Amino acid sequence: MRALGLWLAGSGARYAAGAGGHAVEYKPAQWSGVESWPVELPERSRTGTARISRDQVAAATRGAAERSQWSEALVAAYVWGQGRTGYGPHRLKEILAEPTVDDALATAGDTLRLEGAVAAYGGLRGAVKGLGPAFFTKFLYFLDQAYLLDQAYLLGQVSFPDLATDAPVAPRALILDQRVARVMRAHAARVGVDMGLASASDVAAWIWSDGRWTSHRYGVYLEWIHSVTEQLASAGIGWPGSRPDVLELALFDGVWNPAS
């Protein structure tokens, strides 16, 4: 709590109202061979680097979902997730070429809205070759943010499918990737050691591996993040209780290391 409080009062102060301003750099021209490019993102003829924030990805995702262009929503999340990594465009082109991708993403969008994040995770797990949880949880996270952002839709003023009558089920979708999983692994190992479990580190390494997490494990992660967020919000450090993604961002950035 001390470490997170210091972060929120210092370099993390800009996220006190939410993680939407968290941005990464990428090179638009590097993605020139990727189809289904969201119109909300800069043209790929642009030279040099650009920055894209979580709020911008959520807006692009909302636009793509309104057009029922689910591959565009995945592209926006994937570009943000890869940043300047050079092999990202090649991998994304292979994923988009899979015949199951559009149907899988569309179904996940409906499932997220009607049944919640864990069910949507289960539907995407193994559904598209090459698309693992580190990136399809980014897709789910930004789609969930898009549902939240579209206040006009919540008022029934636009034709986004049935959200006005079918509210998303808590807990909200969050990103789970290797970096976050390693923090969870360290936390689980430390708790196990404190409980006197001789095999704590081995068990933690098994349940919080670097990938291929089950739907159950994703549900455990979401429940833990939301619970800790509530504790932080009541700790008097100014933590935004309605934004569990701020904690996910802090974990990703290595603000809190339970192994230390």
Residue, then its C-alpha position, 0 to 999 in steps of 0.5 A: m500500500r505504501a508503494l502504491g500510495l507513493w506512486l499515485a502521489g508521484s509519477g502515477a498522479r496523472y492516473a488518479a482519475g483513470a488509466g485512459g491517458h496511459a499511452v505507448e509509442y508505435k510506428p504507423a508505417q510499420w503496420s502498412g500491410v495490416e488490413s482492417w485498419p481503424v479509421e480513428l488511427p493515424e494514416r500509415s503513410r505517416t513517418g516517424t512515431a506516433r503515440i496512442s493512449r488507452d482512451q484513443v484505443a477505446a474510442a477506436t474500439r467503440g467506432a469499430a464495434e458500431r460498424s460491426q468491424w470486429s477485426e478493426a477493434l482487435v487491430a487497435a488493441y494489438v497496435w497499442g499492445q505491441g507498441r514499437t515491437g517489430y514482429g507485431p505486424h507479421r503476427l497480427k496479419e497471420i491472426l487476421a487471416e484465420p477464418t474464425v477470427d471475425d466470428a470469434l471476436a463478434t461472439a466475444g463482444d456479445t458474450l462480454r455484454l451479456e455474460g461478463a468478462v470471464a465468459a467472454y475470455g472462455g469463448l476466445r481461449g483457443a478460438v483463433k490460432g495465434l491469438g493468446p490471452a495476452f492480446f485477446t484480454k486487451f481486446l476485451y478490456f478496450l471493448d469493455q471500456a468502449y461500452l462504458l464510454d458510449q453514454a449516448y448508447l446507454l441512453g438508447q440513442v444509437s444502435f449499439p446491440d442491446l447494451a441499454t437493456d443488457a448491462p455488462v456483468a461485473p467484474r469488468a474486463l482487464i488485461l492479463d499478460q505475462r508481466v502482470a502474471r509474474v506479479m501475481r506469481a510472486h504474490a501467490a508465492r509470498v502468501g504461500v510462504d507466509m502460510g508455511l506451505a513448503s511447495a508455495s513457489d512451485v504451485a505459484a509458478w504452475i497456476w501463474s505461468d507465463g500464458r495459457w491461463t484458464s477461465h478460472r484463473y482469469g476470474v481469480y485475477l479479476e476478483w483479486i484486482h477488484s478486491v484490492t482496488e476496494q481496499l486501496a480506495s478505503a485506505g485514504i491514499g486517494w486511489p480511484g475505487s471505480r478504476p481497477d485498471v489503474l492497479e493493473l497498470a501499476l502492476f504492469d509497470g512494476v510499481w509493486n513487487p511482492a517478491s521484494 
